[in-house]
Amino acid sequence: MPFAGDGYGHTYFLSLEDNSFGKVLFFQHETEDHQEYEVVANSFSEFLIYFVSKGKTFVR
């Protein structure tokens, strides 16, 4: 389930798949043909803590 993007058109997803449920995934549009997602956090809470600690913001 997509929930945010960055300034380059990449998308953050919350996984709903059984084998990765609850993990935050990052999808770069340049690799769309390969459908490669990077796990950036093991939970949404972990993702938010990391984001806040780095002073990051979401693009609306």
C-alpha positions, 0 to 999 in steps of 0.5 A, spaced: 500 500 500 503 506 497 503 512 503 508 517 501 513 519 495 520 523 495 522 528 491 524 524 485 517 520 484 519 514 488 514 511 492 514 508 499 509 502 501 507 498 507 507 491 505 501 487 506 504 480 503 504 475 508 512 474 507 513 481 509 507 484 512 508 490 515 515 492 513 516 499 509 518 498 502 521 503 497 520 503 490 524 507 485 521 508 478 527 507 474 527 499 476 520 499 474 521 493 469 525 489 474 519 490 480 525 491 485 523 493 492 528 495 498 526 494 505 527 500 508 524 498 515 521 492 519 515 496 521 512 503 520 514 505 527 521 504 525 520 508 519 518 514 522 523 514 528 528 513 522 525 519 518 524 524 524 531 522 527 534 524 520 530 531 519 526 528 513 520 530 510 515 527 505 512 530 499 505 531 498 
